[in-house]
Amino acid sequence: MKKATQWMVMLLMISLFVTACGNSGNNEGNNGDGAADGDKKVTLTAWAWNVNVGAMNDAIKLYQKDHPNVSLKVEDIGRLDVYDKLSTGLAAGGAGLPDIVLVEDDRIQGYLDAFPKGFVNLTDKGFDKKISEFPTFKQEIVSKDGKAYAFPFDAGPTGMFYRTELFEKAGVDPATIETWDDFFTAAKTIKDKTGASAFPIDKFKDDALFRMMMNQAGVYYFDKDGNIDFNNPKVVQIMELLKKYNDAGLIKDVNGWDGTVSATIDGSVATVPFGAWYYGTIIDQAKDQSGKWGVFQLPALEKGGNRAANLGGSGWMIPSASKNKDAAYAFAEYFATTPEVQEIAMKSYGLFPSLTSVYSAEIFKSKDEFFSGQEIFKLFSDETKNIPTAYFTKDYSLGLDEAVKAQADVFNGAKPADALKKAADRLADRTKREVNK
């Protein structure tokens, strides 16, 4: 009987051991939290769009040199389709979501507010040791309550892309332009001597320059506490500046993206204020204009004021529903924090990195012949440390809508302060937020 009992105990232990081994992973050999387990394979899924897809596919090839059992399937499903599917999946408790998803900076906080448990807390998984490698504004955009929920990816430090021959013909030296008032004077001279407008704006449908100017001044649609800030004196001052340019006939009204690109190419504008990513559009669409372009920083609101701003950018998030959290974290952290990978993303796809350690790479010291031999990437990278944080909130899209309406009213003759006050009141009705007086 004693031997029989010992034999039964041994069988039970073997059975438990086999069962434990058989259940040691899920989804092709991951452990219960999704980490790669020994020589077992892991297949990650990701959603992204456009050039980000190529950047991610290049990154996984490098990653597989040391992690051959990790593979990646990136679905290019379009920017708006990503958000539709992401919102639907989060509302359904995570059903059908990928392991990694690209989210633009202006939407991150909205998702964190709407789905507070929808994404993996990256800080608690170790990203607290890496996040200091990114500019402050990117750290704050991806964080909530002191915890990071997205890996910062690309950024859009801004500048005034300008046509050197138009400035030369008008006798204007961009180095003498320090403020928006300085540029106003220069722009009038350029218009008189060349016929070119100061810059393009889609007057009644977009407020990109308004956003850049607010950002450099440290204000935005909402303040740090989420209150509506359209009545802020700096916001009013910026709208007054835009009205001043418009009343002087210095703004070219364009129709959307295509209109902006056309104005860029045909020489009807002297400058195009935009994010660093517009570099790729210029060299692609204006191939015969090499050596005829330059860049200078946005003018400041006042002498000695801040000239740094950001337009665009995104981060990578891991849905909490992922069955591969650890593997997804390991790859996404590698992707976001490896200088070699970020340099490739910039060289091959025009994605300006927010990882500050890559700024020591040779490309950031090189002179760009297309842009008159300027070290333009050094200009942009130096700028990132001075970019204020824009507080987008979950109501960013509504703020954008009301700002565009206010801008349209101003260009149609309304006083800036009045137009912004009405916009603030409308936005308060739509969001139930407080309005700063």
C-alpha positions, -999 to 999 in steps of 0.1 A, spaced: 0 0 0 28 24 9 45 17 -25 12 22 -43 7 55 -26 42 67 -35 36 56 -71 3 76 -73 20 107 -58 47 104 -84 22 101 -112 3 132 -99 35 153 -98 44 143 -134 9 151 -145 11 185 -129 45 192 -144 33 183 -179 2 204 -175 22 234 -163 46 231 -192 17 228 -217 0 259 -203 32 280 -199 22 304 -227 -6 316 -249 -6 331 -284 22 311 -299 43 306 -268 40 337 -247 39 336 -209 7 348 -192 16 385 -197 28 381 -232 66 379 -228 86 358 -253 94 325 -236 126 308 -245 126 297 -281 89 300 -286 75 324 -311 56 356 -306 36 374 -333 28 410 -325 1 430 -343 2 468 -348 -20 495 -364 -5 525 -381 -7 544 -413 14 559 -441 52 562 -436 49 549 -400 42 515 -413 75 513 -432 94 527 -401 80 500 -379 87 472 -404 123 484 -407 126 484 -369 114 448 -365 141 436 -389 168 451 -367 150 439 -335 149 403 -349 187 402 -350 187 397 -312 150 385 -309 146 361 -339 114 346 -324 95 379 -324 76 388 -355 53 417 -363 23 422 -385 16 459 -392 -18 468 -406 -19 500 -427 -55 509 -422 -55 547 -426 -53 573 -399 -90 579 -393 -98 542 -397 -73 535 -369 -92 558 -346 -126 544 -355 -115 508 -349 -96 518 -317 -126 536 -302 -149 508 -311 -126 481 -297 -120 501 -264 -157 506 -260 -162 468 -264 -137 461 -236 -107 456 -259 -122 433 -285 -102 430 -317 -75 454 -307 -38 450 -317 -8 448 -294 5 482 -304 -12 512 -319 -1 546 -332 -19 576 -317 -13 613 -326 -2 636 -297 -34 656 -299 -55 625 -293 -36 607 -266 -51 626 -236 -86 622 -251 -82 584 -251 -68 583 -216 -97 604 -203 -123 583 -221 -108 549 -214 -87 553 -182 -80 515 -181 -77 510 -218 -39 512 -221 -9 497 -204 8 519 -178 43 520 -193 59 537 -163 52 508 -140 67 484 -166 101 503 -166 97 533 -189 104 556 -160 141 548 -166 139 560 -203 114 588 -205 139 615 -195 155 609 -229 126 629 -245 118 666 -244 96 678 -216 66 686 -238 66 650 -252 69 636 -217 38 655 -206 18 648 -237 21 610 -232 15 611 -194 -15 612 -170 -12 616 -133 26 611 -135 24 579 -154 33 574 -191 9 556 -214 26 561 -247 61 559 -261 69 593 -276 78 588 -313 80 616 -339 77 654 -333 71 685 -353 94 713 -342 85 743 -363 102 767 -386 97 792 -414 106 775 -446 115 804 -469 123 811 -506 159 825 -505 156 842 -540 125 861 -529 142 874 -498 173 883 -518 153 901 -545 135 921 -518 168 928 -499 155 911 -467 179 893 -444 161 866 -424 187 870 -396 172 904 -389 137 890 -382 132 884 -345 95 892 -339 62 889 -358 63 927 -362 97 924 -378 84 899 -402 53 920 -410 76 948 -421 98 924 -441 67 908 -456 54 941 -469 87 947 -486 87 913 -501 52 917 -514 60 951 -529 92 939 -546 82 904 -557 44 901 -554 47 871 -531 25 869 -500 39 863 -465 25 828 -460 -4 806 -469 -34 799 -446 -66 780 -453 -84 809 -438 -118 793 -432 -110 757 -425 -77 754 -406 -58 773 -379 -24 757 -381 -4 789 -378 -26 801 -350 -18 769 -331 19 773 -337 19 808 -325 -2 799 -294 22 770 -286 53 792 -288 36 817 -264 28 789 -239 -10 791 -244 -35 770 -262 -72 763 -265 -72 749 -229 -49 757 -200 -31 732 -177 -63 727 -156 -85 721 -187 -102 755 -186 -110 772 -219 -83 799 -226 -95 817 -257 -98 850 -237 -62 849 -226 -45 882 -236 -18 863 -255 -43 844 -275 -61 877 -284 -27 892 -293 -20 864 -317 -53 867 -334 -47 904 -337 -14 897 -354 -31 874 -379 -57 901 -386 -29 927 -391 -13 905 -418 -47 897 -434 -58 934 -435 -25 942 -452 -31 917 -479 -2 896 -469 -19 862 -464 -26 839 -494 -59 820 -489 -54 784 -499 -76 754 -501 -64 727 -478 -32 707 -481 -31 707 -519 -34 745 -519 -6 749 -495 17 726 -515 8 745 -547 17 778 -531 49 763 -519 60 753 -553 48 782 -575 65 810 -555 34 828 -546 44 828 -509 77 838 -494 75 814 -464 56 783 -453 55 781 -414 52 743 -406 66 714 -387 100 699 -396 82 671 -414 74 696 -442 110 692 -453 101 660 -471 72 676 -490 94 704 -503 122 682 -515 97 658 -531 74 683 -547 99 710 -556 128 689 -569 141 717 -593 144 742 -564 175 728 -547 195 756 -531 166 780 -533 153 773 -498 162 781 -462 147 779 -427 145 802 -398 127 799 -365 92 813 -360 94 850 -350 87 857 -314 57 877 -301 81 901 -285 118 908 -287 137 880 -268 105 859 -266 103 822 -273 105 811 -309 101 773 -304 68 755 -311 56 721 -323 31 710 -349 23 673 -352 38 642 -336 26 609 -323 33 580 -298 29 542 -296 4 528 -271 -3 493 -259 -40 484 -253 -46 467 -220 -64 439 -238 -32 428 -255 -23 391 -248 14 401 -255 20 430 -232 56 422 -222 67 414 -258 49 445 -271 65 466 -244 100 453 -251 97 459 -289 80 493 -286 106 505 -261 134 494 -284 117 511 -314 112 544 -295 145 546 -276 171 532 -300 190 560 -318 199 539 -348 162 530 -354 151 566 -350 178 578 -374 165 554 -400 129 565 -395 141 601 -402 163 594 -432 139 570 -449 105 583 -439 110 619 -428 98 612 -393 116 638 -371 126 619 -339 117 631 -304 144 609 -289 171 635 -279 200 610 -278 198 607 -316 205 644 -321 242 637 -318 240 616 -351 259 629 -381 227 639 -400 220 665 -374 254 681 -380 254 679 -418 247 708 -442 217 703 -465 225 715 -500 188 717 -509 184 742 -481 213 764 -491 238 745 -470 220 751 -437 223 727 -408 185 726 -407 181 695 -386 204 710 -359 181 740 -359 151 718 -354 167 696 -328 180 726 -308 145 739 -307 129 709 -290 141 717 -255 122 751 -256 89 738 -268 60 745 -243 35 718 -237 1 721 -254 -27 708 -233 -50 692 -258 -76 675 -235 -103 651 -247 -121 681 -262 -93 691 -286 -114 686 -317 -141 708 -304 -116 735 -295 -101 733 -330 -136 737 -345 -144 768 -325 -109 783 -331 -114 779 -368 -147 796 -366 -132 825 -346 -104 829 -371 -130 829 -400 -150 856 -382 -119 877 -377 -109 874 -414 -144 885 -422 -140 917 -402 -148 908 -365 -127 921 -337 -104 894 -324 -114 897 -287 -151 895 -296 -147 866 -319 -127 847 -294 -151 854 -265 -180 841 -286 -159 810 -295 -151 805 -258 -188 807 -248 -198 782 -276 -170 758 -265 -182 760 -229 -217 751 -240 -204 721 -259 -179 708 -233 -193 721 -200 -158 734 -191 -150 767 -173 -139 797 -193 -110 818 -182 -121 854 -181 
